[in-house]
């Protein structure tokens, strides 16, 4: 019987004579395949526990296979939305989308795709694809498409940071070298620079030797980005690790504007003078500013130094100072082993607390510094800098959800291909998260169990679409908005 929604309801009606004594609802069908299945089910329920009186042959119904079509189609939609459909390489797309579903080795991608019920490439196909990624400059194509995808307003400010990716090997080479690891690891590593827009959408990924200093990576990455897209006005924001007079000079000579975090070794003069005033006390959010005179290409110029006091940051700083001071006092008292501690000084073989250094640390507690050559309000400079969490978030996605590390490849070409795959997966993941307001991990978890079935009815194969929960339907709809 038809329902109000236009579906066909299948029910078993129990009668005693002409009187209806019961109705059992089997389900509602939205197409002929679903109707055939519900009719078979209804016959099974009706004849449960009974022998067939006439030996009539029931239709043969089998589930041939199932696959996560809903998830794959959603990821493929994101792939094409970014513009990566222009890369005519099915194996590359499989490697990128499979990495979003379950980050694993390239060869184990075969298992992932087969587990989803999808056609998987062969080992040789994967290796040929890795060569194509570099030979055909896929990363340049992805960078161009990411640039086109990013909102034009978000490209006036770009954010830059670096991380390190380690290798499961012991021997270094000209590329994989031990260096300053973010996690204090000793294995050979490479340094990866990531450039994102102000919303955290990836724009450029570049790798460097593992022992290359962070400060020496920012200018090459910016220049490559600027040249690739023929840009003129770019403001870059980076943390204090990028701060060096050489870097800032180079940025200004290349006509970049910038906002860089500043390490504060002592309390700024302006704040010291303010604190000396009778009845003065630093207020949460209070801003101070000074100018720094420098010479660029033989011409004198000025940079702005901006400082802001945060009561929350001060509480954290004071707590850390107290912990370090307590350790120093135990060392001086001979109650613990002497280790590196900046509050401990040794004079004439005698251990002492460096009281002056403790006082200096307390004076600058809660103060954060910024250096810029932008002529905009100080608070706007601070707000721009705080958007750096977007690039940190992108690195977290790449390292955890997409598992860019550790890397098991042995050749630089394969390593570069691996980073290109992660780059593409990161762009798609960021787009999906932005559109659905759901983490990419949660998105995959909700869609993967919803599988499309291939059934056989008396030898004829039919596709049976899954019933999609309302919350998943809303997620899918948000990708098309």
Secondary structure, DSSP 8 states (H G I E B T S, - for coil): -B-TTS-EEEEEEEEETTEEEEEEEEEEESSHHHHHHHHHHHHHHHTTT---SS------EEEEEEE-HHHHHHHHHHHHHHTGGGS--HHHHHHHHHHHHS---TTTHHHHHHHTT-----HHHHHHHHHHHHHTTHHHHHHHHHHHHS-GGGGSEEEEEEEEEEBS-S---SSSB----TT---S-EEEEEEEEETT--EEEEEEEETT--GGGTHHHHHHHHHHHHT----EEEE-GGG--HHHHHHHHHTT-EEEEEE--SS--HHHHHHHHSTT----TT-EEEEEEEEEETTEEEEEEEEEEE-HHHHHHHHHHHHHHHHHHHHHHTTSS-----TTEEEETTEEEE-HHHHHHHHHTTTEEEEEE---S-HHHHHHHHHTTHHHHHHHHIIIIIS---SB---SHHHHHHHHHHHHHHHHHHHHHHHHHSS-HHHHHHHHHT--EEEEEETTEEEEE-----HHHHHHHHHTT-
